[in-house]
Amino acid sequence: MCAVALGSSQVGWAETARLLRAGLTGGVIAADERAAYTIVWELRFPRALLAAVVGAGLAAVGVAVQAMVRNALADPFVLGISSGAAVGANAVILFGAFGSLGVWALSAGAFTSALAAMALVYAVARTAHGLTPLRLVLTGTALYYGFTAITTLMVFAAEHGEAARSAMMWLLGSLGGASWASLPIAAVAVAAGMAHLALSAGRLNALAMGDETAATLGVDAARLRRELFLLAAAVTGAVVAVSGAIGFVGLMVPHATRILIGADHRRVLAVAPLLGAVLLVWVDVLSRIVLAPTELPIGVLTAVIGVPCFLLLMRRGGGYAFGGA
């Protein structure tokens, strides 16, 4: 409700509640309320829902990636998937790739390139012994810089200044393009990913304690790591396709959650997505009102908020046992 009522255009709380109720129930909207209804129902409400979905998805993927590489400082960007998705998204924005898909072009471009990045990371990082945490981190980090360089080159090569500006805005994270059409795919991907992680919480606890311990508990660490890798790629690709590259959520929220409630993944996976959703909804509100009517990139605000908060959390409670309950 607050996220829908607040913004550069003034819409009262009572009017917002009434317009939301009309949208949900199919009520009649007077002619002089059409503009306010469009702002509330067509722009702000789907944007708030998408912010919650993206925040929950990034937090859940952050939990999965950190368990996969047994490192609380890992996040979706470490695997190079987010930067890989950026290559496809910028190909759409700058050069019109996937143009035949219409409104789905950006999502298709980002998701396809995210899967391609995943395949490349997997091919390079895989050894005869499977995927090891160290090789995943090193490979993902190296390819992250490579994909970022490609994206930067694409922006400089763009002929139209406005397209380059849109690409840079997307790279820094933005929910400005949120609509009812962009919500379902991201919501389904995040819901499916969270459900799979919840069912795998016990195996994640075993994996976090090391491959040898996992094996004694009957968990195939190599197979689970492949599952988590595929899940992280799919959810990250779906989320980045609709929101751009939003950093720090997948890093800070799981870390903060473990400090607050412990490292048992059954609890972490119940709380971290909720915290991620709440955080990104409010960050999106701030992005719209801090310099209204100009909109700030969300990634800028998540970094401004995330850096000091993360350093504070590290100083006050960074000594938890990663594989503990």
C-alpha positions in Angstrom: 0.0 0.0 0.0 2.7 2.5 1.0 4.8 1.6 -2.1 1.8 2.3 -4.3 0.8 5.5 -2.7 4.2 7.1 -2.7 5.7 8.7 -5.8 6.4 11.9 -7.7 2.7 12.1 -8.7 0.5 12.8 -5.6 -2.2 10.3 -5.1 -3.9 10.3 -1.6 -3.9 7.3 0.6 -7.6 6.9 0.6 -7.8 7.4 -3.1 -5.0 4.8 -3.6 -6.9 2.3 -1.5 -10.1 2.9 -3.4 -8.5 2.6 -6.8 -6.7 -0.6 -5.8 -10.0 -2.1 -4.6 -11.6 -1.1 -7.8 -8.8 -2.7 -9.8 -8.9 -5.9 -7.8 -12.7 -6.2 -7.8 -13.4 -4.8 -11.3 -15.1 -1.7 -10.0 -16.2 1.3 -12.1 -13.7 4.1 -12.5 -15.0 7.7 -13.1 -13.7 9.5 -16.2 -11.9 12.1 -14.0 -10.1 9.3 -12.1 -8.6 7.6 -15.2 -5.2 9.3 -14.8 -4.9 8.4 -11.1 -6.1 4.9 -11.8 -3.4 4.4 -14.5 -0.7 5.6 -12.1 -1.9 3.3 -9.3 -3.1 0.2 -11.1 -1.0 0.1 -14.3 2.3 1.6 -13.1 2.9 1.5 -9.4 1.1 -1.7 -8.3 2.7 -4.1 -10.8 6.0 -2.3 -10.1 5.7 -2.9 -6.3 4.8 -6.5 -6.9 7.7 -7.0 -9.3 10.1 -5.4 -6.8 9.0 -7.9 -4.2 9.5 -10.8 -6.6 12.9 -9.6 -7.7 14.0 -9.0 -4.2 12.9 -12.4 -3.0 14.5 -14.1 -6.0 17.8 -12.4 -5.6 17.9 -13.2 -1.9 17.0 -16.9 -2.5 19.6 -17.2 -5.3 22.1 -15.6 -3.0 21.5 -18.3 -0.4 21.9 -21.0 -3.0 25.1 -19.6 -4.5 26.7 -19.1 -1.0 25.9 -22.7 -0.1 27.1 -23.9 -3.4 30.6 -22.3 -3.1 30.6 -22.4 0.8 31.4 -18.7 0.9 29.2 -16.1 2.6 30.6 -13.4 0.4 29.3 -14.9 -2.9 26.3 -13.7 -4.8 24.7 -14.3 -8.3 27.2 -11.9 -9.8 30.1 -14.2 -8.8 29.0 -16.8 -11.3 29.0 -14.3 -14.2 25.3 -15.0 -14.9 24.1 -11.5 -14.3 26.7 -9.9 -16.5 26.1 -12.5 -19.1 22.4 -11.6 -19.1 23.4 -8.0 -19.5 25.0 -8.8 -22.9 21.7 -10.1 -24.3 19.6 -7.3 -22.8 21.9 -4.6 -24.3 21.8 -6.3 -27.7 18.1 -5.8 -27.6 18.2 -2.2 -26.3 21.0 -1.0 -28.5 20.7 -3.1 -31.7 17.1 -4.4 -31.8 18.0 -8.1 -31.4 15.0 -10.4 -30.9 12.8 -7.6 -32.3 10.3 -10.1 -33.7 9.3 -11.0 -30.1 7.9 -7.5 -29.4 7.4 -6.8 -25.7 9.1 -10.1 -24.8 12.3 -9.2 -26.7 14.2 -7.8 -23.7 13.3 -10.8 -21.4 14.2 -13.3 -24.2 17.5 -11.6 -24.9 18.6 -11.4 -21.2 17.4 -14.9 -20.4 19.0 -16.5 -23.5 22.4 -14.8 -22.8 22.2 -15.8 -19.1 21.8 -19.4 -20.1 24.7 -19.1 -22.6 26.8 -17.6 -19.8 25.9 -20.4 -17.5 26.9 -23.0 -20.1 30.2 -21.2 -20.6 31.0 -21.0 -16.9 30.0 -24.6 -16.5 32.2 -25.8 -19.4 35.2 -23.9 -18.2 34.9 -24.6 -14.4 34.0 -28.3 -14.7 36.8 -30.8 -14.1 36.9 -34.6 -14.0 36.0 -34.3 -10.4 32.9 -32.1 -11.1 32.3 -28.5 -10.1 34.6 -27.3 -7.3 33.8 -24.1 -5.3 37.1 -22.5 -6.0 37.0 -23.1 -9.8 33.4 -21.8 -9.9 34.3 -18.6 -8.1 37.4 -18.0 -10.2 35.8 -18.8 -13.5 32.6 -16.8 -12.7 34.6 -13.8 -11.6 36.9 -13.8 -14.7 33.9 -14.2 -17.1 32.0 -11.4 -15.2 34.8 -9.0 -16.1 34.8 -10.3 -19.7 31.0 -9.9 -20.1 31.1 -6.5 -18.5 33.8 -5.4 -21.0 31.6 -6.7 -23.9 28.6 -4.7 -22.6 30.6 -1.5 -22.2 31.9 -1.9 -25.7 28.4 -2.3 -27.0 27.3 0.9 -25.2 30.1 2.9 -26.7 29.3 1.4 -30.2 25.7 2.4 -30.0 24.7 5.1 -32.5 21.8 6.6 -30.6 22.4 8.5 -27.3 19.0 7.7 -25.9 19.5 4.0 -26.4 22.9 4.1 -24.7 21.3 6.0 -21.8 18.6 3.3 -21.5 21.2 0.6 -21.6 23.2 2.2 -18.8 20.0 2.7 -16.7 19.3 -1.0 -17.2 22.8 -2.0 -16.3 22.4 -0.1 -13.0 19.0 -1.7 -12.3 15.6 -0.3 -12.9 12.0 -1.3 -12.5 10.8 1.5 -14.7 9.6 -0.9 -17.3 7.5 -2.9 -14.9 4.1 -4.0 -16.2 1.5 -6.7 -15.7 3.0 -8.5 -18.7 6.5 -8.6 -17.2 5.4 -10.0 -13.8 4.2 -13.6 -14.5 7.5 -15.1 -15.9 9.6 -13.6 -13.1 7.1 -14.7 -10.5 6.8 -18.2 -11.7 10.6 -18.6 -12.0 11.2 -17.2 -8.5 8.4 -19.3 -7.0 9.6 -22.5 -8.6 13.2 -21.8 -7.5 12.2 -21.0 -3.9 10.1 -24.2 -3.7 13.0 -26.3 -4.9 15.4 -24.7 -2.5 12.9 -25.2 0.4 12.7 -28.9 -0.4 16.5 -29.1 -0.6 17.2 -27.2 2.7 18.5 -30.4 4.5 20.9 -31.1 1.6 22.1 -27.5 1.6 22.9 -27.8 5.3 25.0 -30.9 4.5 26.7 -29.2 1.5 27.6 -26.1 3.6 29.6 -28.4 6.0 31.8 -29.7 3.2 31.7 -32.3 0.5 33.1 -35.1 2.8 30.6 -34.4 5.5 27.8 -34.3 2.9 28.9 -37.6 1.5 28.7 -39.2 5.0 25.1 -37.9 5.2 24.2 -39.4 1.9 24.3 -36.2 -0.2 25.9 -36.2 -3.6 27.7 -32.9 -3.4 28.6 -32.8 -7.1 25.1 -33.5 -8.2 23.6 -30.9 -5.8 26.1 -28.3 -6.9 25.0 -28.9 -10.5 21.3 -28.5 -9.5 22.1 -25.3 -7.6 24.1 -23.9 -10.6 21.2 -24.6 -13.0 18.7 -23.1 -10.6 20.8 -20.0 -10.0 21.2 -19.4 -13.7 17.5 -19.8 -14.5 16.2 -17.6 -11.7 18.9 -15.0 -12.1 18.2 -14.9 -15.9 14.5 -14.4 -15.3 14.9 -11.8 -12.7 17.7 -9.8 -14.4 15.6 -9.8 -17.6 12.9 -7.7 -16.0 14.9 -5.6 -13.5 18.4 -5.1 -14.8 21.5 -5.9 -12.8 20.7 -5.1 -9.2 23.6 -5.8 -6.9 24.1 -6.3 -3.2 20.7 -7.9 -2.5 21.9 -11.4 -3.1 25.0 -10.8 -1.1 23.7 -8.7 1.9 20.3 -10.3 2.7 21.4 -13.9 3.1 24.4 -12.8 5.1 22.2 -10.6 7.4 19.7 -13.4 7.7 22.3 -15.9 8.9 23.6 -13.5 11.5 20.1 -12.8 12.8 18.7 -16.4 12.9 21.6 -18.8 12.3 22.8 -20.7 9.3 20.2 -23.5 9.2 18.9 -23.3 5.6 15.4 -24.3 6.7 15.1 -21.0 8.5 17.3 -18.9 6.2 15.2 -19.9 3.1 12.0 -18.9 5.0 13.3 -15.5 6.1 15.8 -14.3 3.5 13.3 -14.0 0.5 10.9 -12.0 2.7 13.6 -9.6 3.8 14.8 -9.3 0.2 11.3 -8.5 -1.0 10.7 -5.8 1.7 14.2 -4.3 1.0 13.8 -3.9 -2.7 10.2 -2.6 -2.5 11.4 0.2 -0.2 14.6 0.8 -2.3 12.4 1.2 -5.4 10.2 3.7 -3.5 13.3 5.7 -2.6 14.5 5.6 -6.2 11.3 7.3 -7.3 11.1 10.0 -4.6 14.6 11.0 -3.6 15.2 13.1 -6.8 11.6 13.2 -8.1 10.6 13.5 -10.9 14.0 12.0 -11.9 14.3 8.3 -11.1 17.6 7.0 -9.7 18.9 3.5 -10.7 18.0 1.0 -8.0 21.5 -0.5 -8.2 23.0 2.8 -7.0 20.8 2.9 -3.9 21.3 -0.8 -3.1 25.1 -0.1 -3.1 24.7 3.1 -1.0 22.6 1.2 1.5 24.3 -2.1 1.3 28.0 -1.2 1.7 27.8 0.4 5.1 25.2 -2.1 6.3 27.3 -5.0 5.2 30.4 -3.6 6.9 28.5 -3.1 10.1 27.1 -6.6 10.0 30.6 -8.0 9.4 31.9 -6.2 12.4 29.1 -7.1 14.7 28.3 -10.6 13.8 30.4 -11.9 11.0 31.7 -14.9 13.0 28.9 -17.4 12.5 29.7 -20.9 11.5 28.6 -21.2 7.8 27.5 -24.7 8.1 26.0 -24.5 11.5 22.4 -24.7 12.5 
